[in-house]
Amino acid sequence: FKDPPWQKACRICHFSTPSLLQRQRPSTTMLKSTAATVLLRRGGRGIVKPSSSRSFAAAASSDEPLVKTALYSLHKEIGGDMVPFAGYELPVLYKSENGGVMKEHLWCRSEGKASLFDVSHMGQIRWHGKDRAAFLEKVVVGDIAGLSDGSGCLSLVTNENGGIIDDTVITNAGDHVYMVVNGATKFGDMKHFNEQMDKFDGDVTMEYLEDSMQLLAIQGPGAAEAVAKILPNGFDLTKMAFMTGVDTTLDGIDGCRITRCGYTGEDGFEIAMPADNAVSIASKLLSDPAVNATGLGARDSLRLEAGLCLYGHDLNETINPVEATLAWTMGGPKSRRRKEGGFLGAEHILKPDGKLQKVAKKRVGIMGMKAPAREGAEIYDSSGETKIGDVTSGTFSPCLKAPIAMGYVETPLAKVGTEINIKIRGKMQKAEITKMPFVESHYYRVPE
């Protein structure tokens, strides 16, 4: 975007989040969306049952009004600096005592603190039908059939060439499978799912919740303590493992769901609730002095410090899971999914024996340059003569007080410690391939 609030945020905090600036609207599709769209399997055809006039194509139209989440007025009330993002109007930062990208970022990493993000733009989907796991294993790389009740995983949606259409968190919710996909790609994802359903001979139903359910993320060392205050008596978060989820009440409100996961490298949760109750739940959480409202700017710098990918920048339909160093989402070398394949593009990712196909480039972390390397910056070998790759995300790390970046380089030069050069503003700067995450992760582990 060329949006003044974003540019102002970048100047104030001495770093930018260009990867976020470019994701204003989802790609154009022609499939209709509804307030609770259900795609049914009947006689081998996917049937769309609309209940509202909003369409997938309209969501991508440049003249379509931006969608406001249920928390829009609350954001404005507490100083949210609103910008366009994925077809929605969301806060990049908050103009408050603890606001601004730098302060919001550091708050999330501080002992006893927690950051609250509005991520209601993301797509929430429920999968029904006795063959739901079998269908999902056609379109994602993960072991969905093997998920026990309440357990979840990060997985990847792939195309016929093995490229990544999206990354997604999938949880076995018992009588259905709960999926969360990226906001900027959700309409394209559902169009793709519908096309694959037309080819699938089985019982599966896709229910898109649209904006009837809102989604918050609370992240940080103090997240569990803050969330515990709105959970039912007797709910023991100490026994809730990372990447597990459950339907529950929140602050006495039925129809909610909590998943222990996140996008910052810290402990945290994504909590879904009916739109009518989103403001009351968010307000209750924000009434805790340890919880700070946090915008998209800090969300981007936090995820990059954690070495996590942003779809459309670090991942896209021409990059496969091996190149992205995300082959672990398929399981280990002896796992069922590695041995059987069966998902779109598997033959481009796996050898017949389940070993990984060789790739020409790999995703790496980069440090050592004096100035931040932005998306698109060219990466060269140690001599500075031969181009070996490109930066896909870059920023100034508030925690490390140094520039960090992520990108793709030729596989022989992807080893940690390899000296490289990056062309930044027309000048070569020395840098080095480094391991990720850039800062230590603190994902929760259940005590033994």
VOPAGU-2260 file (C-alpha; in pm, 1 decimal, decimal comma):
REM VOPAGU-2260
SITE   aa  ch    i         X         Y         Z
SITE  PHE   A    0       0,0       0,0       0,0
SITE  LYS   A    1      94,2     360,6     -23,0
SITE  ASP   A    2     -83,9     435,4     297,5
SITE  PRO   A    3      31,4     726,3     518,0
SITE  PRO   A    4     -34,7     548,3     850,8
SITE  TRP   A    5     190,0     260,1     746,5
SITE  GLN   A    6     465,0     492,8     630,0
SITE  LYS   A    7     440,4     696,1     948,2
SITE  ALA   A    8     465,5     379,8    1158,1
SITE  CYS   A    9     776,6     276,5     969,2
SITE  ARG   A   10     948,9     611,2    1025,7
SITE  ILE   A   11     865,3     626,0    1394,6
SITE  CYS   A   12     993,3     275,1    1466,3
SITE  HIS   A   13    1294,8     289,1    1231,8
SITE  PHE   A   14    1187,2     -22,1    1047,4
SITE  SER   A   15     913,0    -119,2     808,7
SITE  THR   A   16     679,6    -406,7     735,8
SITE  PRO   A   17     661,0    -395,4     354,7
SITE  SER   A   18     543,5    -754,0     337,1
SITE  LEU   A   19     219,1    -648,1     500,4
SITE  LEU   A   20     179,9    -337,7     289,7
SITE  GLN   A   21     124,9    -536,1     -26,6
SITE  ARG   A   22    -161,5    -756,0      94,8
SITE  GLN   A   23    -464,5    -535,4      64,3
SITE  ARG   A   24    -708,4    -764,8    -111,7
SITE  PRO   A   25    -756,3   -1134,2    -184,0
SITE  SER   A   26    -715,3   -1264,0    -537,7
SITE  THR   A   27   -1018,0   -1256,4    -763,9
SITE  THR   A   28   -1233,1   -1568,2    -773,7
SITE  MET   A   29   -1579,9   -1635,0    -906,4
SITE  LEU   A   30   -1725,7   -1865,4    -642,9
SITE  LYS   A   31   -2003,3   -1726,9    -427,2
SITE  SER   A   32   -1957,1   -1675,9     -55,6
SITE  THR   A   33   -2220,1   -1657,9     213,9
SITE  ALA   A   34   -2257,3   -1567,0     578,2
SITE  ALA   A   35   -2225,0   -1937,7     651,9
SITE  THR   A   36   -2154,4   -2090,5     312,4
SITE  VAL   A   37   -2193,9   -2466,5     294,4
SITE  LEU   A   38   -2057,4   -2666,5       1,2
SITE  LEU   A   39   -2217,6   -3010,1      -4,1
SITE  ARG   A   40   -2123,1   -3336,9    -168,2
SITE  ARG   A   41   -2420,6   -3464,4    -365,0
SITE  GLY   A   42   -2384,6   -3708,2    -649,2
SITE  GLY   A   43   -2019,6   -3614,1    -693,8
SITE  ARG   A   44   -2086,8   -3241,9    -729,4
SITE  GLY   A   45   -2010,3   -2952,9    -501,1
SITE  ILE   A   46   -2327,3   -2751,2    -436,4
SITE  VAL   A   47   -2319,6   -2394,4    -304,9
SITE  LYS   A   48   -2604,5   -2278,0     -83,7
SITE  PRO   A   49   -2591,1   -1897,3     -57,9
SITE  SER   A   50   -2758,3   -1707,4     222,9
SITE  SER   A   51   -2625,3   -1359,0     151,7
SITE  SER   A   52   -2531,0   -1148,1    -148,7
SITE  ARG   A   53   -2160,9   -1111,6     -68,0
SITE  SER   A   54   -1945,7   -1300,0    -322,1
SITE  PHE   A   55   -1586,5   -1418,9    -346,1
SITE  ALA   A   56   -1542,7   -1211,5    -659,5
SITE  ALA   A   57   -1685,6    -902,5    -492,8
SITE  ALA   A   58   -1442,1    -938,8    -204,7
SITE  ALA   A   59   -1158,8    -892,3    -450,5
SITE  SER   A   60   -1307,8    -598,4    -638,0
SITE  SER   A   61   -1109,5    -277,0    -605,1
SITE  ASP   A   62   -1426,9     -75,7    -553,5
SITE  GLU   A   63   -1574,4    -309,7    -291,0
SITE  PRO   A   64   -1592,4    -135,3      49,7
SITE  LEU   A   65   -1346,2    -257,4     308,3
SITE  VAL   A   66   -1494,9    -498,4     559,6
SITE  LYS   A   67   -1498,7    -391,0     923,5
SITE  THR   A   68   -1456,4    -656,8    1189,4
SITE  ALA   A   69   -1688,2    -660,8    1490,9
SITE  LEU   A   70   -1410,0    -484,8    1684,1
SITE  TYR   A   71   -1376,3    -186,6    1448,7
SITE  SER   A   72   -1536,9      66,2    1683,9
SITE  LEU   A   73   -1334,8     -65,1    1977,5
SITE  HIS   A   74   -1013,3     -29,4    1776,6
SITE  LYS   A   75   -1097,2     331,8    1699,8
SITE  GLU   A   76   -1195,9     400,8    2060,2
SITE  ILE   A   77    -859,3     284,1    2195,8
SITE  GLY   A   78    -646,9     458,4    1931,9
SITE  GLY   A   79    -622,7     208,9    1649,5
SITE  ASP   A   80    -454,3     347,6    1336,8
SITE  MET   A   81    -664,8     171,4    1073,7
SITE  VAL   A   82    -531,3      56,4     735,4
SITE  PRO   A   83    -655,9    -167,5     450,9
SITE  PHE   A   84    -543,5    -530,5     480,7
SITE  ALA   A   85    -677,2    -837,3     296,2
SITE  GLY   A   86   -1000,2    -653,6     214,4
SITE  TYR   A   87   -1053,5    -549,9     577,9
SITE  GLU   A   88    -986,9    -236,4     779,0
SITE  LEU   A   89    -751,8    -332,0    1062,6
SITE  PRO   A   90    -515,9    -151,4    1303,8
SITE  VAL   A   91    -149,5    -129,4    1205,2
SITE  LEU   A   92     -70,9      10,0    1552,1
SITE  TYR   A   93    -235,7     190,2    1840,7
SITE  LYS   A   94    -177,5     552,7    1936,0
SITE  SER   A   95    -169,8     495,9    2308,6
SITE  GLU   A   96      70,5     496,7    2601,5
SITE  ASN   A   97     192,4     146,9    2517,7
SITE  GLY   A   98     126,5     180,8    2145,8
SITE  GLY   A   99     348,2     205,4    1840,7
SITE  VAL   A  100     507,0     -88,8    1662,6
SITE  MET   A  101     824,0     -95,6    1873,3
SITE  LYS   A  102     647,9     -81,4    2212,0
SITE  GLU   A  103     380,0    -328,5    2103,0
SITE  HIS   A  104     644,4    -571,0    1979,4
SITE  LEU   A  105     853,5    -559,8    2297,6
SITE  TRP   A  106     542,1    -589,9    2517,0
SITE  CYS   A  107     462,8    -927,4    2357,3
SITE  ARG   A  108     806,4   -1062,4    2453,0
SITE  SER   A  109     803,6    -920,7    2809,4
SITE  GLU   A  110     764,9   -1144,1    3115,2
SITE  GLY   A  111     406,2   -1157,2    3241,1
SITE  LYS   A  112     271,1    -956,8    2946,0
SITE  ALA   A  113      40,0   -1051,5    2660,1
SITE  SER   A  114     -56,6    -891,4    2329,5
SITE  LEU   A  115    -407,8    -903,4    2181,9
SITE  PHE   A  116    -451,6    -906,7    1803,0
SITE  ASP   A  117    -769,4    -888,3    1595,5
SITE  VAL   A  118    -729,4   -1160,1    1330,5
SITE  SER   A  119   -1095,1   -1181,7    1231,8
SITE  HIS   A  120   -1000,7   -1137,2     866,1
SITE  MET   A  121    -873,6   -1494,1     860,0
SITE  GLY   A  122   -1095,1   -1765,5     717,0
SITE  GLN   A  123   -1259,0   -2010,7     956,1
SITE  ILE   A  124   -1389,9   -2330,2     800,7
SITE  ARG   A  125   -1560,4   -2638,3     943,4
SITE  TRP   A  126   -1538,2   -2966,6     754,4
SITE  HIS   A  127   -1817,6   -3221,8     799,9
SITE  GLY   A  128   -1895,4   -3568,1     661,6
SITE  LYS   A  129   -1753,5   -3914,2     725,4
SITE  ASP   A  130   -1488,6   -3870,3     453,2
SITE  ARG   A  131   -1370,8   -3524,8     564,9
SITE  ALA   A  132   -1022,9   -3644,8     668,3
SITE  ALA   A  133    -976,1   -3840,5     345,7
SITE  PHE   A  134   -1069,8   -3535,8     140,1
SITE  LEU   A  135    -843,0   -3303,2     334,2
SITE  GLU   A  136    -551,6   -3539,6     281,4
SITE  LYS   A  137    -603,9   -3486,1     -92,2
SITE  VAL   A  138    -555,6   -3110,2     -59,1
SITE  VAL   A  139    -308,2   -3069,7     231,9
SITE  VAL   A  140      19,1   -3247,0     309,4
SITE  GLY   A  141     -42,7   -3326,9     677,8
SITE  ASP   A  142    -164,7   -3638,4     856,4
SITE  ILE   A  143    -524,6   -3534,3     920,3
SITE  ALA   A  144    -661,0   -3886,5     972,6
SITE  GLY   A  145    -405,3   -3935,9    1248,5
SITE  LEU   A  146    -510,3   -3633,4    1454,2
SITE  SER   A  147    -662,4   -3736,8    1786,0
SITE  ASP   A  148    -963,1   -3547,9    1922,5
SITE  GLY   A  149    -860,1   -3192,4    2002,9
SITE  SER   A  150    -516,0   -3212,5    1841,9
SITE  GLY   A  151    -408,4   -2999,0    1549,9
SITE  CYS   A  152    -123,4   -2929,0    1311,0
SITE  LEU   A  153      18,6   -2671,9    1076,7
SITE  SER   A  154     -25,5   -2793,3     721,2
SITE  LEU   A  155      14,1   -2673,0     364,0
SITE  VAL   A  156    -236,5   -2662,0      79,8
SITE  THR   A  157     -57,4   -2762,0    -241,0
SITE  ASN   A  158    -129,8   -2743,7    -611,5
SITE  GLU   A  159     -68,4   -3003,2    -882,0
SITE  ASN   A  160     293,9   -2891,9    -916,6
SITE  GLY   A  161     360,2   -2915,9    -544,1
SITE  GLY   A  162     354,1   -2538,6    -496,4
SITE  ILE   A  163     206,0   -2394,3    -178,8
SITE  ILE   A  164    -139,7   -2241,9    -220,2
SITE  ASP   A  165    -165,4   -2154,8     148,8
SITE  ASP   A  166     -57,2   -2254,1     498,0
SITE  THR   A  167    -327,1   -2351,1     746,1
SITE  VAL   A  168    -388,0   -2469,9    1102,1
SITE  ILE   A  169    -615,4   -2775,6    1114,1
SITE  THR   A  170    -767,2   -2925,3    1429,3
SITE  ASN   A  171    -972,2   -3239,4    1487,8
SITE  ALA   A  172   -1276,0   -3095,3    1666,2
SITE  GLY   A  173   -1444,1   -3433,2    1715,2
SITE  ASP   A  174   -1759,3   -3420,3    1504,8
SITE  HIS   A  175   -1589,7   -3191,7    1250,1
SITE  VAL   A  176   -1250,0   -3061,7    1143,4
SITE  TYR   A  177   -1175,8   -2696,2    1218,4
SITE  MET   A  178    -950,1   -2510,2     974,6
SITE  VAL   A  179    -811,7   -2156,2     976,9
SITE  VAL   A  180    -666,6   -2015,3     652,7
SITE  ASN   A  181    -507,4   -1682,0     568,3
SITE  GLY   A  182    -731,3   -1381,5     515,2
SITE  ALA   A  183    -578,4   -1269,9     186,2
SITE  THR   A  184    -607,1   -1617,5      34,2
SITE  LYS   A  185    -925,5   -1759,4     187,0
SITE  PHE   A  186   -1150,7   -1702,3    -113,8
SITE  GLY   A  187    -899,5   -1857,7    -353,3
SITE  ASP   A  188    -853,2   -2146,0    -110,1
SITE  MET   A  189   -1225,2   -2217,5    -102,5
SITE  LYS   A  190   -1252,3   -2199,3    -479,6
SITE  HIS   A  191    -971,0   -2454,0    -496,2
SITE  PHE   A  192   -1139,4   -2675,2    -235,5
SITE  ASN   A  193   -1465,6   -2662,8    -428,0
SITE  GLU   A  194   -1289,2   -2767,4    -748,9
SITE  GLN   A  195   -1127,5   -3060,3    -569,5
SITE  MET   A  196   -1458,6   -3161,1    -410,1
SITE  ASP   A  197   -1602,6   -3195,6    -759,8
SITE  LYS   A  198   -1337,3   -3462,4    -825,4
SITE  PHE   A  199   -1377,0   -3639,5    -491,0
SITE  ASP   A  200   -1609,0   -3936,9    -453,5
SITE  GLY   A  201   -1701,5   -3918,3     -88,5
SITE  ASP   A  202   -1904,5   -3755,5     187,0
SITE  VAL   A  203   -1760,4   -3415,1     278,0
SITE  THR   A  204   -1911,5   -3074,2     348,8
SITE  MET   A  205   -1732,8   -2739,7     375,1
SITE  GLU   A  206   -1889,5   -2475,9     600,4
SITE  TYR   A  207   -1737,5   -2129,1     573,2
SITE  LEU   A  208   -1818,7   -1916,5     876,8
SITE  GLU   A  209   -1738,7   -1581,6     708,4
SITE  ASP   A  210   -1783,9   -1300,4     962,9
SITE  SER   A  211   -2036,7   -1477,0    1184,1
SITE  MET   A  212   -1741,5   -1585,4    1398,7
SITE  GLN   A  213   -1462,4   -1348,6    1494,9
SITE  LEU   A  214   -1107,1   -1447,9    1582,3
SITE  LEU   A  215    -863,0   -1300,7    1834,5
SITE  ALA   A  216    -503,9   -1400,8    1902,8
SITE  ILE   A  217    -347,6   -1344,5    2242,6
SITE  GLN   A  218      27,4   -1399,4    2257,2
SITE  GLY   A  219     305,3   -1362,0    2509,4
SITE  PRO   A  220     442,3   -1499,4    2837,8
SITE  GLY   A  221     131,8   -1377,1    3021,5
SITE  ALA   A  222    -123,7   -1508,0    2771,0
SITE  ALA   A  223    -226,4   -1816,7    2968,0
SITE  GLU   A  224    -283,3   -1621,4    3288,5
SITE  ALA   A  225    -493,7   -1363,7    3103,7
SITE  VAL   A  226    -704,1   -1621,6    2917,7
SITE  ALA   A  227    -760,0   -1827,0    3232,1
SITE  LYS   A  228    -965,4   -1538,1    3374,1
SITE  ILE   A  229   -1236,5   -1581,5    3109,1
SITE  LEU   A  230   -1239,3   -1961,3    3094,2
SITE  PRO   A  231   -1485,9   -2174,2    3294,4
SITE  ASN   A  232   -1393,7   -2277,6    3648,0
SITE  GLY   A  233   -1194,6   -2597,3    3642,8
SITE  PHE   A  234   -1046,5   -2544,8    3294,8
SITE  ASP   A  235    -681,2   -2641,6    3348,1
SITE  LEU   A  236    -462,6   -2465,8    3091,5
SITE  THR   A  237    -150,9   -2634,0    3229,9
SITE  LYS   A  238    -274,0   -2956,7    3066,5
SITE  MET   A  239    -353,3   -2792,3    2732,1
SITE  ALA   A  240     -69,9   -2873,8    2492,7
SITE  PHE   A  241      57,1   -2659,3    2207,1
SITE  MET   A  242    -148,4   -2712,5    1888,4
SITE  THR   A  243    -457,8   -2842,5    2064,6
SITE  GLY   A  244    -803,5   -2686,4    2070,5
SITE  VAL   A  245   -1144,2   -2725,6    2228,6
SITE  ASP   A  246   -1493,3   -2577,9    2213,5
SITE  THR   A  247   -1572,1   -2391,7    2535,0
SITE  THR   A  248   -1739,7   -2090,5    2690,3
SITE  LEU   A  249   -1550,3   -1764,5    2725,8
SITE  ASP   A  250   -1661,3   -1520,2    2992,8
SITE  GLY   A  251   -1979,7   -1726,1    3015,4
SITE  ILE   A  252   -2052,7   -1700,7    2642,9
SITE  ASP   A  253   -2138,1   -2021,8    2457,2
SITE  GLY   A  254   -2021,9   -2115,5    2108,6
SITE  CYS   A  255   -1654,9   -2022,0    2151,3
SITE  ARG   A  256   -1336,1   -2210,2    2070,8
SITE  ILE   A  257    -979,4   -2185,1    2198,7
SITE  THR   A  258    -666,3   -2321,0    2026,3
SITE  ARG   A  259    -317,5   -2306,8    2176,3
SITE  CYS   A  260    -111,7   -2178,2    1884,6
SITE  GLY   A  261      16,7   -1851,6    1745,6
SITE  TYR   A  262     232,0   -1649,7    1509,3
SITE  THR   A  263     490,6   -1488,1    1737,6
SITE  GLY   A  264     704,2   -1769,4    1878,2
SITE  GLU   A  265     554,9   -1709,0    2223,0
SITE  ASP   A  266     296,5   -1908,5    2412,9
SITE  GLY   A  267     -51,4   -1803,3    2313,1
SITE  PHE   A  268    -398,6   -1880,5    2188,1
SITE  GLU   A  269    -638,2   -1812,1    1905,2
SITE  ILE   A  270    -990,0   -1768,0    2038,4
SITE  ALA   A  271   -1301,1   -1772,8    1821,6
SITE  MET   A  272   -1633,5   -1631,7    1934,2
SITE  PRO   A  273   -1970,8   -1525,6    1788,8
SITE  ALA   A  274   -1944,9   -1180,6    1631,9
SITE  ASP   A  275   -2207,9   -1038,5    1868,3
SITE  ASN   A  276   -1985,4   -1121,2    2165,8
SITE  ALA   A  277   -1646,1   -1021,4    2027,1
SITE  VAL   A  278   -1638,5    -672,9    2181,6
SITE  SER   A  279   -1731,5    -793,1    2529,4
SITE  ILE   A  280   -1467,7   -1068,8    2524,9
SITE  ALA   A  281   -1195,8    -842,0    2384,4
SITE  SER   A  282   -1283,2    -570,6    2636,2
SITE  LYS   A  283   -1264,7    -819,5    2922,1
SITE  LEU   A  284    -919,1    -930,4    2810,5
SITE  LEU   A  285    -800,9    -571,3    2764,5
SITE  SER   A  286    -921,5    -479,0    3112,4
SITE  ASP   A  287    -627,0    -686,4    3238,4
SITE  PRO   A  288    -331,6    -443,4    3275,0
SITE  ALA   A  289     -99,0    -716,9    3145,9
SITE  VAL   A  290    -278,3    -726,2    2807,8
SITE  ASN   A  291    -196,8    -471,9    2537,1
SITE  ALA   A  292    -383,6    -414,2    2209,5
SITE  THR   A  293    -140,1    -482,2    1925,0
SITE  GLY   A  294    -155,8    -412,2    1552,3
SITE  LEU   A  295     -42,1    -563,0    1224,9
SITE  GLY   A  296     296,9    -388,2    1231,4
SITE  ALA   A  297     418,3    -565,6    1543,8
SITE  ARG   A  298     253,5    -888,6    1429,8
SITE  ASP   A  299     479,0    -888,9    1123,8
SITE  SER   A  300     803,1    -810,3    1307,0
SITE  LEU   A  301     721,5   -1067,9    1576,5
SITE  ARG   A  302     658,8   -1345,9    1324,5
SITE  LEU   A  303     981,4   -1263,8    1138,5
SITE  GLU   A  304    1187,2   -1278,5    1459,9
SITE  ALA   A  305    1023,8   -1618,2    1515,7
SITE  GLY   A  306    1130,7   -1732,0    1166,6
SITE  LEU   A  307     769,7   -1779,4    1053,8
SITE  CYS   A  308     654,8   -1734,7     694,2
SITE  LEU   A  309     413,7   -1477,6     555,4
SITE  TYR   A  310     213,9   -1621,3     268,8
SITE  GLY   A  311     247,9   -1429,4     -57,4
SITE  HIS   A  312     603,2   -1332,6      28,4
SITE  ASP   A  313     798,7   -1618,1     186,3
SITE  LEU   A  314     555,2   -1873,0      40,7
SITE  ASN   A  315     367,2   -1884,9    -288,7
SITE  GLU   A  316     238,6   -2125,1    -553,0
SITE  THR   A  317     584,0   -2163,2    -714,3
SITE  ILE   A  318     756,0   -2265,5    -388,3
SITE  ASN   A  319     720,7   -2619,7    -257,5
SITE  PRO   A  320     747,0   -2745,8     103,5
SITE  VAL   A  321    1105,6   -2871,5      62,3
SITE  GLU   A  322    1227,8   -2538,2     -73,7
SITE  ALA   A  323    1045,3   -2362,5     210,0
SITE  THR   A  324    1212,8   -2596,1     466,9
SITE  LEU   A  325     863,3   -2700,3     574,5
SITE  ALA   A  326     889,8   -3067,5     479,8
SITE  TRP   A  327     834,0   -3149,2     848,4
SITE  THR   A  328     464,7   -3067,6     796,1
SITE  MET   A  329     441,6   -3401,3     610,1
SITE  GLY   A  330     598,1   -3590,4     900,8
SITE  GLY   A  331     930,8   -3772,0     930,9
SITE  PRO   A  332    1094,5   -3994,2     667,1
SITE  LYS   A  333     901,0   -4302,5     783,6
SITE  SER   A  334     565,4   -4128,5     831,7
SITE  ARG   A  335     252,8   -4244,7     651,3
SITE  ARG   A  336     216,1   -3924,8     450,7
SITE  ARG   A  337     576,4   -3936,4     334,0
SITE  LYS   A  338     536,7   -4300,2     227,4
SITE  GLU   A  339     189,7   -4275,5      73,6
SITE  GLY   A  340     181,6   -3921,1     -65,4
SITE  GLY   A  341    -166,2   -3889,3    -208,9
SITE  PHE   A  342    -189,7   -3510,4    -193,4
SITE  LEU   A  343    -177,8   -3278,6    -492,9
SITE  GLY   A  344     174,6   -3242,4    -630,9
SITE  ALA   A  345     323,5   -3512,9    -408,1
SITE  GLU   A  346     525,6   -3656,6    -696,9
SITE  HIS   A  347     707,0   -3322,4    -732,0
SITE  ILE   A  348     796,0   -3317,4    -360,3
SITE  LEU   A  349     857,8   -3682,9    -268,9
SITE  LYS   A  350    1045,4   -3970,3    -428,7
SITE  PRO   A  351     861,7   -4306,9    -452,2
SITE  ASP   A  352    1036,7   -4423,6    -132,4
SITE  GLY   A  353     920,4   -4115,6      60,7
SITE  LYS   A  354    1253,5   -3935,2      52,8
SITE  LEU   A  355    1253,2   -3567,7     -40,2
SITE  GLN   A  356    1314,4   -3455,7    -395,9
SITE  LYS   A  357    1626,2   -3243,0    -437,0
SITE  VAL   A  358    1562,0   -2870,8    -478,8
SITE  ALA   A  359    1764,3   -2589,5    -631,4
SITE  LYS   A  360    1691,3   -2331,6    -361,1
SITE  LYS   A  361    1607,4   -2318,5       9,8
SITE  ARG   A  362    1463,6   -2069,9     257,2
SITE  VAL   A  363    1723,7   -1925,2     493,8
SITE  GLY   A  364    1767,1   -1666,0     766,2
SITE  ILE   A  365    2006,2   -1377,1     712,7
SITE  MET   A  366    2187,0   -1142,0     952,8
SITE  GLY   A  367    2497,3    -926,4     962,7
SITE  MET   A  368    2399,5    -647,6     723,2
SITE  LYS   A  369    2412,3    -291,9     856,8
SITE  ALA   A  370    2077,1    -182,6     712,1
SITE  PRO   A  371    1748,8    -374,6     681,3
SITE  ALA   A  372    1719,6    -571,6     358,1
SITE  ARG   A  373    1367,9    -539,9     222,7
SITE  GLU   A  374    1166,0    -783,1      16,5
SITE  GLY   A  375    1313,2    -814,0    -331,8
SITE  ALA   A  376    1670,2    -726,1    -233,5
SITE  GLU   A  377    1914,0    -935,8    -433,9
SITE  ILE   A  378    2143,2   -1183,8    -258,7
SITE  TYR   A  379    2493,3   -1249,4    -395,8
SITE  ASP   A  380    2773,0   -1490,4    -310,6
SITE  SER   A  381    3070,4   -1390,0     -94,9
SITE  SER   A  382    3249,7   -1238,2    -394,8
SITE  GLY   A  383    2954,3   -1014,6    -474,1
SITE  GLU   A  384    2974,2   -1126,0    -836,9
SITE  THR   A  385    2708,7   -1397,7    -867,6
SITE  LYS   A  386    2344,0   -1356,6    -771,5
SITE  ILE   A  387    2225,5   -1655,3    -566,7
SITE  GLY   A  388    1880,5   -1551,4    -446,5
SITE  ASP   A  389    1639,7   -1288,8    -316,4
SITE  VAL   A  390    1513,5   -1156,4      15,2
SITE  THR   A  391    1145,1   -1229,1      79,6
SITE  SER   A  392    1100,7   -1057,8     419,7
SITE  GLY   A  393    1317,2    -817,1     613,9
SITE  THR   A  394    1295,3    -577,2     905,4
SITE  PHE   A  395    1481,6    -433,2    1202,9
SITE  SER   A  396    1452,6    -667,2    1500,4
SITE  PRO   A  397    1338,7    -474,9    1810,2
SITE  CYS   A  398    1467,6    -752,6    2038,9
SITE  LEU   A  399    1806,2    -804,4    1873,1
SITE  LYS   A  400    1843,2    -437,9    1778,3
SITE  ALA   A  401    1976,0    -547,1    1441,0
SITE  PRO   A  402    1846,8    -609,3    1088,4
SITE  ILE   A  403    1713,1    -956,2    1011,5
SITE  ALA   A  404    1584,8   -1106,6     689,0
SITE  MET   A  405    1449,3   -1422,6     531,9
SITE  GLY   A  406    1496,6   -1528,5     173,4
SITE  TYR   A  407    1581,2   -1803,7     -73,1
SITE  VAL   A  408    1930,7   -1891,6    -192,2
SITE  GLU   A  409    2079,9   -2167,3    -405,7
SITE  THR   A  410    2088,2   -2490,4    -205,0
SITE  PRO   A  411    2469,1   -2534,6    -198,6
SITE  LEU   A  412    2496,7   -2191,3     -32,5
SITE  ALA   A  413    2213,6   -2237,5     219,8
SITE  LYS   A  414    2436,7   -2371,5     499,0
SITE  VAL   A  415    2442,4   -2170,5     823,3
SITE  GLY   A  416    2757,5   -1958,7     840,3
SITE  THR   A  417    2787,7   -1904,8     464,7
SITE  GLU   A  418    2908,7   -1552,5     388,6
SITE  ILE   A  419    2700,1   -1360,1     137,8
SITE  ASN   A  420    2636,4   -1008,2       9,7
SITE  ILE   A  421    2304,2    -828,8     -21,1
SITE  LYS   A  422    2241,9    -538,2    -251,9
SITE  ILE   A  423    2067,0    -276,9     -37,9
SITE  ARG   A  424    1981,1      56,8    -196,5
SITE  GLY   A  425    2226,5     -15,0    -475,1
SITE  LYS   A  426    2520,6     -97,0    -248,8
SITE  MET   A  427    2661,5    -435,1    -146,5
SITE  GLN   A  428    2651,2    -518,4     223,6
SITE  LYS   A  429    2816,3    -821,2     380,6
SITE  ALA   A  430    2586,1   -1064,5     559,0
SITE  GLU   A  431    2569,2   -1426,2     666,5
SITE  ILE   A  432    2326,9   -1716,7     646,4
SITE  THR   A  433    2197,4   -1781,4     998,2
SITE  LYS   A  434    1965,8   -2025,2    1169,4
SITE  MET   A  435    1603,7   -1945,3    1247,7
SITE  PRO   A  436    1421,9   -1854,6    1461,3
SITE  PHE   A  437    1620,4   -1538,4    1520,9
SITE  VAL   A  438    1498,7   -1525,6    1881,0
SITE  GLU   A  439    1429,2   -1823,8    2106,8
SITE  SER   A  440    1080,0   -1968,8    2078,1
SITE  HIS   A  441     867,4   -2028,8    2387,7
SITE  TYR   A  442     593,8   -2262,8    2267,1
SITE  TYR   A  443     419,6   -2426,6    2560,1
SITE  ARG   A  444     502,4   -2778,9    2674,1
SITE  VAL   A  445     286,0   -2967,9    2920,1
SITE  PRO   A  446     487,6   -3043,7    3236,4
SITE  GLU   A  447     584,6   -3410,9    3269,3
